[in-house]
């Protein structure tokens, strides 16, 4: 990154803005990929997601209002 910044003087202001935008997006994409890998490597989390999905398919869910009341939010 330091090398990039030191060379920015030679870039137009627009080119530097675009480059920083691209690098920011790349960083966000890398972070998302890391998070995906973390989720996919957590067997307990994957089981929980699957169980939740099955609950939804069976209709074993509460309406939001009922959930909030049950857990003391209303």
C-alpha positions as CSV (number, residue, x, y, z in Angstrom):
1,X,0.0,0.0,0.0
2,X,2.9,2.4,0.8
3,X,4.3,1.8,-2.7
4,X,0.9,2.6,-4.1
5,X,0.6,5.8,-2.2
6,X,4.1,6.9,-3.2
7,X,3.2,6.5,-6.9
8,X,-0.1,8.3,-6.6
9,X,1.6,11.6,-7.3
10,X,2.0,10.5,-10.9
11,X,-1.7,9.6,-11.2
12,X,-4.5,12.0,-12.0
13,X,-6.8,12.7,-9.1
14,X,-9.6,10.7,-10.8
15,X,-7.4,7.7,-11.5
16,X,-6.3,7.7,-7.8
17,X,-9.9,8.0,-6.7
18,X,-10.9,5.0,-8.9
19,X,-7.9,3.0,-7.7
20,X,-8.7,3.5,-4.1
21,X,-12.4,2.7,-4.7
22,X,-11.3,-0.6,-6.4
23,X,-9.0,-1.5,-3.6
24,X,-11.7,-0.8,-1.0
25,X,-14.1,-3.1,-2.9
26,X,-11.5,-5.8,-3.1
27,X,-10.9,-5.5,0.6
28,X,-14.7,-5.9,1.2
29,X,-14.8,-8.9,-1.1
30,X,-11.8,-10.6,0.6
31,X,-13.5,-10.0,4.0
32,X,-16.7,-11.6,2.7
33,X,-14.8,-14.6,1.4
34,X,-13.0,-15.0,4.7
35,X,-16.4,-14.9,6.6
36,X,-17.8,-17.5,4.1
37,X,-14.9,-19.8,4.7
38,X,-15.3,-19.4,8.5
39,X,-19.0,-20.3,8.3
40,X,-18.4,-23.2,6.0
41,X,-15.7,-24.6,8.3
42,X,-17.9,-24.5,11.4
43,X,-19.8,-27.8,11.4
44,X,-21.9,-26.8,14.5
45,X,-23.1,-23.6,12.8
46,X,-23.9,-25.4,9.6
47,X,-26.0,-28.0,11.5
48,X,-27.8,-25.1,13.2
49,X,-28.6,-23.5,9.9
50,X,-29.8,-26.8,8.5
51,X,-32.1,-27.3,11.6
52,X,-33.5,-23.8,11.2
53,X,-34.2,-24.4,7.6
54,X,-36.0,-27.6,8.4
55,X,-38.0,-25.8,11.1
56,X,-39.1,-23.3,8.5
57,X,-40.1,-26.0,6.0
58,X,-42.2,-27.7,8.7
59,X,-43.8,-24.4,9.7
60,X,-42.3,-24.7,13.2
61,X,-41.8,-21.0,13.6
62,X,-43.4,-18.2,15.5
63,X,-44.8,-15.0,14.1
64,X,-42.6,-12.0,15.0
65,X,-45.2,-10.5,17.4
66,X,-45.5,-13.8,19.3
67,X,-41.7,-14.2,19.5
68,X,-41.3,-10.7,20.9
69,X,-44.0,-11.3,23.5
70,X,-42.6,-14.7,24.4
71,X,-39.2,-13.3,25.1
72,X,-40.4,-10.2,27.0
73,X,-39.9,-7.5,24.3
74,X,-43.5,-6.4,24.4
